[in-house]
Amino acid sequence: MQYEGFEPAVYDEEAIADGMGTAVSPSPIDYLRLALTVAQDQVDSAVPAAPLFELGRVQYTLPAPLLALAVSSDLLTMGLANNVIVQIELSRSEQVVKIQIPRKPTEFSIHKLFLDPSGRHLVITSLQGENWYLYRGWKKPRQLKTWKMVVESIAWNKAALLSSSHSLSTREMLVGTKNGAVFEAVLDAEEDFFKSQERYLQAVYSLPERQPVTGLKFDFFPPSDPRKAHIIITTPTRIYQFVGMPDRRGDDGGRIFLGLFASYKDSAPSQSFPVYTLSGADVTGLSNL
């Protein structure tokens, strides 16, 4: 095979020893490597290395201790010890919105904030099992009267929430509690005198170990024609996986996970992973049951 256009201009000066004392000409691969190295050096010298992560200070003085924080879609939301919710749009940080939860700190202690991927729906949870809902633009939060539980995690319907910027509904979502229960729920910010924001709340599963549901996420697949749901639940000691067919009840949100979880009613999921912390070593491992 003959290469043209890659021959060295001066063979004597650019010859490469072949290890046996014989001078050989550089191959096309050698020239290609050299060209790539020079090009990369030029890029590295021209563009300063940017840090992967950067820590910056938000120019806002907190009037009370910070208990919980959530960020989504350019919106920073903070829950303070005096039961004030502070929201700052990061692109317009000079605009600060403060919303008071009508409860005394002795009656209501903020536990966690859950802000959906679109930044429109906020669930405020407490250690007392009382929960509140705030839609973006509201002046006052609304109490979730049927949500009498300590919420530890929420799995939002990310695809549905990001597909429409005008919908007032959270669509179907999963809620994990401190005692290992999982609920399906839908919240709707539409003003309706005959309906509350709580469209429904239904228990769909209870973990056998009864530990807090520390993490919760679901996705529909395949992307081209989603017909199955994949659900991941974590606790302090295990990871659970659920896969099944969701029950479709329309675009307005409906009970779609009840049938899926029903197939696991008599037994725990087939795949779960206990987490062990080895004494004397900073190692945490996962192993199959």
N, C-alpha and C positions, 0 to 999 in steps of 0.2 A: 504494500500500500504506500502510495506516494503522497506526501503532504506538501502543499505549495503555499508560500506566504508565511511560513513559520521558521524558515531557515535562519540561523544566526548570521548577523552581518560579519562578524569576525570570529571564526571558529577557534582560533588559537587562544583568544582572551576569555571566551565563554564556555570553553570545553569543560566537561565534567568527568572526573575520574571514575572509572567503572570498578574500582577496587582491585584491579590486577595490573595497575600501572599504565593502562591504555587510556588515552584521552578520547572521549566520545562526545558527539554533539548533543546539546540539549534536545529533548523530545518535545513535541507539541504540548504534551501534558505539563512539562516543566514550565513552558512559557505561559500556559494558561494559569497555573498556580501563581507564578510571579505577577501576572497582570491582576489577578484577584487580590493578592496581598497588597499591591501598590494602591489599588482602588480603595480597599478597605482602610488603609492607612490615611488616605486623603479624606475619606468620610469622617474617620475618627478625629482627625485634627481640625476639620472644619466645623463639626457639630459638637458642642459640649455635651457631655453625658448628663442626661436629666435623671433625677432620682425617681425610683419606682414609687416611693411613697413620700409624702410631704406632710408635716405636721404644722398646722397653722392655728392661730388663736382667733376665735370669733369675738368681735368687738362688742361684747354685751356683758354687763355685770349682772349676775344672778341675784335677785332679791331674797332668795331662799335656797337651801340646799337642793342639789339636783338629784332626783330619785330615778328617773328613767329618761331615755332618749331614743328617738327614731328619726331616720332620714330616708326620704324617698322622693323622687321626681322633683329635685331642687327645693324640697321643703324640709326644714329642720324643725322637729317638734320635741319639746322638753316638758317633763312633768316635775314640778317642784314640790317641796315638802309642805308648802302652804296651800296645796291643792289648786295651784294655778297652772294652766297649760299655756306655754309660750311657743308661738309658731313664727319662724323667720324664713322668708323666701330668700334663698341664698343669692340669687341673682339681683335681689333688691334688699340687701341686708339692713338698710335703714328703716324698713317697714317691719315693725314688731307688733304682733297681735297677741293679746293676753286674754285668756278666757278662764273664768273662775268656775270650779266645780262647787256647787252649793252644799258642801259638807265640811264640817270641822275636821281638822287633822286628827283629833281624838276619835272621830267616828269613821273616817275614811282615810286609808293610807295607800297612796299610789303604789302599785306593784310593778306593772309593765305597761308600755305603750305599744300598740300594734298599728302601723300605718301601711296601707295597701300600696302596691307598686305604682299606682297612678297618683298617689299623694292626696286622694280625695276623702277616703274613709279612715277614720281613726277610732280605735277601740281602746278605752282607758280602763284598766283592771285594777283591783284592789286586793289587799290581803284579807279583807273582811268578806269577800265573795260578792261585793256589789260592783257593777260594771256600767260604764257610760259610753255613749256613742256621739261622735262629733263629725259632721260633714263639713268639708272645706267651704268657708264662707259663712257658716252659721255663727251667731253671736253667743249662743248658749248650747251646751251639750244636752242630750236626752238620755235619761236613765233606761237601761235595758232591764226591764222588770222581770223577765223570764230567765235572765242569765244569772242565776243565783249559784255561783261557783267561782273558785279561784282559777283563773285562766293562766295557763303556762305557755301556750303556743297557739298560733293560728296559721293555717295554710290558705292563702288567698288564691282565687282563680285568676292567675296572672294573665293568661291569654285573653280571657273575656274582658278584664278590666282595662287592658291596654289597647284593645281593639276598638273601643268606643270612648270618646272623651265626653259624651253627652249623657251617658247612662247614669242614673241615680242609684242603681242597685249594685250591691257587692257581688251579685250572682252567688252561686253555691260556694260555700267555704267550709273548712273543717276546723273545729275548735278542740284543743287538747286541755285537759284539766289536771289539777294537782293530784287527784285520786285515781288517775289512770283511765278516765272516761273520755271518749271521743264523741263529739256532737257534729251534726251537719246543720248549717244555719244560712239564712239569707237576711241581710239588712237592706232597707230601702229608704233613701232620704226624701222621697217624694212626700209632699205635704198632703195628707189625706185625713180628714176628720174621722172617718170611719175605720181607719187602719193605723196601727202603730208602725214604727220603723222596723219592728221585729216581725218579718214576714213568717218565719217559723224557726223553731229550734227543736231538734230531735236527736236523741241518743242513738248512735249507730254501732258503737262497739265499746267494750270495756276490757282493758288489758288484764290478763290473769295475774300479773304481779302487783297490780294496783299502785304502781309507782308513778310519779309525775311524768306527764308527756312533755319532755323538754324540747322536742323538735317535731315538726309536722310539715309534710310537703306532698303535693300530688301533681301529676302531669297526665295529659291525655296523649295517646299515640295510636297509630303513626301520624305524623304531622299532616300528611296529605288527606287522610280520611280517618280522624280520630275515633276509634271505636272501643278502645280499652283504656283503663285508668291504672296508673302505677302510683301507689301510696307508700311513703316511707314515714315510720314513726320511731322516734328515739326516746329512751328513758335513761336514767343515770347508769344503767347496767346493760341495756340491750338495744338492738336495732331490729325493727320489724319491717317486713315487706309484704304488701298486699297487691295483687294483680287481679283484675277482673273486668267484667263488662258493666259500665255504668248504665243506669236507667234514665233515659232521656225523657224529660217532661216539658220541653219547650224552652225558648230563649229567655223567658222572664225569670228563670231560675226555679228549680224544683228539687224534690228529693231524688237524688241520683245515686247516692252511695249506699243506701240501705241494703239493696240486694247484693251488692259486692261484698259488704262485710258479713252478710248473712251466711255466705258460703264458708266463713271461718268461725261460725258460731260454736261448734262443738270441739274445736281444737285451736291452739295457737298457730300462727303462721309457720309454714314449714321451714322457713329460714329466719333464724334469729341468732344474734351474736353477743354472747356475754363479754363484758369488758372487765379485765382484771388489772389491778395495779400491783406490780411486783414490789414486795417490801425490799427496801435497801437499794432500789434502783428507780430512776425516773423514767420508767418505761410503762406504757399502756398498750396492751395488745388486744386484738380481736381474734377469736377462734370460733370455728363452727361448732354447733352443738352436735 
